[in-house]
Every structure is written in C-alpha cells, then in structure tokens.
Amino acid sequence: MTTPFERLKDVDPLVHAPARLAILTALSACRSADFTYLRRITGLTQGNLGSHLTKLEDGGLVSVKKSFVGRKPQTTASLTDAGRAAIDGWWAAIDRARGDTEEWNEEA
Amino acid sequence: MEQRELDHLRQLRDTTRRIDDHRGLYLVPTGLFLLINGLGLAIDRSRVTDIAFGVGIAAALASFVVVHRYYRRTLGRVVKAPDARGLVIGLGVVAAMVAGIAIDQAVEPPISLALLPVAVGVFFLEPTKLGHWRMIAVAVVVAAVAIAPAWWGADRSANLASAVVGAVMLLGGVLTHRALQRLLPEVPAE
C-alpha cells in the first residue's frame, strides 16, 4: 500500500516548483495576463519570471505572445489546454492527498 | 507543501479572478463626482460655488485617466475569464435599477426604488473576498439612502443620496486599494 506522500512524487516537477505553480495558478484564474501583472502578483524578479515562463512555454503549458502597445513591448501569457489540465490536475492531486492523509492519520 | 503556501496560492487565484474589483481607485473619480454633485446641490449657489463645482467635476473626470494609467503601469493588464455569476448579478442590478428609475419617475414612491437594487447587488458581491464587513456596510448605507426620502423629502434626499453614495465610494475605493497593496508581495529590486 502506498502512502499519500508517495503518490505525490508522481506530480510533474515542471508544475510543482513554487514559482511556476504561482504563475500557473494566476493564469488559471484569467484568460491571459501580461508580464507586469505576473511579476507583481508573484513577486518574482524580471529575470526569474522570464526564465520560468520560458520553461513553461517549452513544456507546452503556457503560450507567450510578444507584441507592441504603442512603442512599448508587451508580453502576454495564457494557459494552453495542456497547462490548464496540468494545474487543475495538480490541485486535484493536492486535495486528494489531503483527504488521503486525514484517512491515513485516522487509521494509524 | 505547507498549508501557508497553499493558502497563498488560493489567495493569488482569488485576487486574479477578481482583479477588477480589487482595483479600488477606479471608484474614486465616480465617488468624487457624486460627492461634489451632492454637496454642490445642497449649498446656496453663487458664481464662486459654480466655478468650484465645475473645477471639482473636471478634476474628478481627469483623475479617472490618472488612475487608469497608474494601474496599467503598476498592475499591467489582465483579461478576465468569463464570470457568469458576476454577469448575472450585474445585469440583474442594472435591469432592476432601470425599472426602479421608471417607477420612481412615474409613481414617485416615498422611497427610491432605483437605489435598492444597488444595495442588494453590493451585498451579493461580498463573496469577492474584498472584506465581508465592508461590503455589508456599503449595502446598508445605500439601502438607508434609498429609504431616506420617506423622512427627508425627495429633493433633500437626492442631494444626500449623491453625497453619501459618493463618500462611500471614495472611502471604499481607497480602502480596497490599500487591501490590494497589502495582498501583493513586495517586488524585489533587479
């Protein structure tokens, strides 16, 4: 029999990293958000946010579009279908693990 | 993952979902406009008060542009996901307000039927997590203003309604903005 903690090891590390979880969670609550907003809501530095967005884009979880508003460059990110499934799956796994942990504690 | 981190993620999700409601400073220009309008109608008019009234209204409108630019610069742009519940409440409030205005004009009842739906709408916006007590307080104030004509007379109550709703929007907007500032993490220096 596996413990709830052992089952959590199957969670995708691309999603599970705290900074990327914050980005994915924010994007799951809207249709799209720009770089300024994601930086403000996650508290990440510009370099860190750019690096994590690149990883998420390479993993097919996030779609990043670069455009100009007037003369200013604007980077907008949104979840892909795979990204939405991944973050929804992560929350489902966490909720399941919490439920299992409570049962496991009662049995122990 | 600790409970604190999960709570932080949930808060981040709720804040993003309701980001338009959190941008409280957007309420300030409208609040200022209504407050000046209510006070302007209540005092004895002269050329000086007319000029002051005009300047105040112009400043209120100009401040909307300033607020918009401020939020665009500091909070960026978020395209919201469809919100069926908020849309239904919003459309319901607007439809009830339009019906209330029509009835107020036609029948002149002792209370303002146009304002009551606003109070109900504000009350049902409480789950936005902008502060339970604050939204209920606003709903109570708006409801009180709506029934004020029964005691105060229609003309005085119209001034009172404009000034009180304006003051509530002004204060609520600033408090909501401060709450958002507290929610957001510090942006680290590059």
Interface residues (C-beta under 8 A of the other chain):
Chain A: P18 L21 A22 T25 A26 S28 A29 C30 R31 S32 A33 D34 F35 T36 Y37 L38 R39 R40 I41 T42 G43 L44 T45 Q46 G47 Q74 T76 I94
Chain B: M1 E5 L6 H8 L9 L12 R13 D14 T15 T16 R17 I19 R73 T74 L75 G76 R77 V78 V79 K80 A81 L184 P185 E186 V187 P188 E190
